């Protein structure tokens, strides 16, 4: 078997693994996609050097580097630790307005280290702004409810 054939097979196998990851919806934690990328890259190196051994060694070596050194770090970066499991846990927390919120006009609120879309709750008390119920940047608001990805504040 020619060197280029084996290396093209490595590239194709890597591509199939990446496509499988996309079809599965990342339930494997991107392992298939990243291993597929390593195998395809090994095949490309093998093609460059026109060698089956270099291609197989590169694919194996890159896969090993990912599994041993990078997998844990990448999984740690992809995890959402320290965030509420349920958005309803946000109710009662206070945040700071970053973009003006007015009646019938959404704005933004910074809650801890995240920026959220926010609207005023019905019957929210007036903050003393010229327009009744308007919250200007810098004002402190309390989350009354959560609707999808929008905080309802008072």
GIMOZI-V625372 format. One record per residue. N is the residue number from 1. RES is the residue in one letter. SS is DSSP state (H for helix, E for strand, C for the rest). PHI is phi in whole degrees, 0 to 359 (999 if undefined). PSI is psi in degrees with one decimal (NA if undefined). Layout:
n res ss phi psi
N RES SS PHI PSI
N RES SS PHI PSI
This chain:
n res ss phi psi
1 X C 999 135.9
2 X C 288 152.6
3 X H 299 -40.1
4 X H 293 -32.4
5 X H 296 -47.8
6 X H 298 -42.5
7 X H 292 -36.9
8 X H 294 -36.3
9 X H 296 -38.5
10 X H 298 -44.1
11 X H 297 -43.3
12 X H 295 -42.4
13 X H 299 -43.5
14 X H 300 -42.8
15 X H 297 -41.1
16 X H 296 -39.9
17 X H 295 -40.3
18 X H 295 -44.3
19 X H 296 -40.2
20 X H 299 -40.3
21 X H 299 -43.5
22 X H 296 -40.2
23 X H 290 -32.3
24 X H 281 -13.2
25 X C 78 33.4
26 X C 64 26.1
27 X C 288 -14.6
28 X C 270 5.2
29 X C 74 26.7
30 X C 71 9.3
31 X H 298 -45.5
32 X H 299 -43.2
33 X H 295 -44.5
34 X H 289 -39.5
35 X H 293 -38.5
36 X H 299 -40.1
37 X H 296 -39.5
38 X H 295 -42.6
39 X H 293 -42.8
40 X H 296 -40.6
41 X H 296 -39.6
42 X H 298 -41.3
43 X H 297 -38.3
44 X H 294 -39.9
45 X H 296 -41.2
46 X H 298 -38.8
47 X H 295 -42.1
48 X H 301 -43.5
49 X H 268 -0.5
50 X C 52 50.9
51 X C 216 130.5
52 X H 293 -44.2
53 X H 299 -45.1
54 X H 297 -41.2
55 X H 297 -48.9
56 X H 294 -42.1
57 X H 296 -42.4
58 X H 296 -45.3
59 X H 298 -45.7
60 X H 295 -43.2
61 X H 295 -44.1
62 X H 294 -38.9
63 X H 296 -42.1
64 X H 296 -43.0
65 X H 300 -42.6
66 X H 298 -51.2
67 X H 295 -43.1
68 X H 280 -41.4
69 X H 252 -36.8
70 X H 259 -24.6
71 X H 301 -49.1
72 X H 296 -41.7
73 X H 295 -43.8
74 X H 294 -43.3
75 X H 298 -38.0
76 X H 296 -41.0
77 X H 291 -28.9
78 X H 275 -16.2
79 X C 279 152.6
80 X C 253 65.2
81 X C 281 151.8
82 X C 80 5.0
83 X C 250 149.6
84 X C 300 139.3
85 X C 291 -33.3
86 X C 238 134.6
87 X H 294 -20.9
88 X H 296 -19.2
89 X H 291 -10.0
90 X H 282 -20.8
91 X C 300 130.5
92 X C 96 -14.4
93 X C 281 155.7
94 X E 253 149.9
95 X E 217 177.0
96 X E 243 132.0
97 X E 292 129.2
98 X E 251 -26.5
99 X E 229 130.7
100 X C 316 134.5
101 X E 243 126.7
102 X E 230 164.4
103 X C 303 130.2
104 X C 65 21.8
105 X E 216 112.3
106 X C 288 152.3
107 X E 225 -153.8
108 X E 225 148.9
109 X E 229 137.7
110 X E 264 119.2
111 X E 241 111.0
112 X C 59 -116.7
113 X C 251 16.9
114 X E 240 145.9
115 X E 261 128.3
116 X E 239 148.0
117 X E 289 141.2
118 X E 217 145.9
119 X E 231 161.4
120 X E 279 142.6
121 X C 288 148.7
122 X C 300 132.8
123 X C 75 20.3
124 X C 295 134.9
125 X C 296 150.1
126 X C 293 138.2
127 X C 267 6.1
128 X C 90 5.0
129 X C 285 157.2
130 X C 303 -39.0
131 X C 266 124.1
132 X C 307 124.6
133 X C 84 -3.6
134 X C 290 138.9
135 X E 245 122.4
136 X C 267 159.9
137 X C 306 136.0
138 X C 100 -18.3
139 X C 288 147.5
140 X E 266 133.7
141 X E 230 160.0
142 X E 244 137.1
143 X E 285 121.2
144 X E 265 -32.1
145 X E 197 170.7
146 X E 231 129.4
147 X E 236 98.4
148 X C 68 -115.5
149 X C 252 16.8
150 X E 248 128.7
151 X E 276 138.1
152 X E 255 116.3
153 X E 243 160.2
154 X C 226 NA
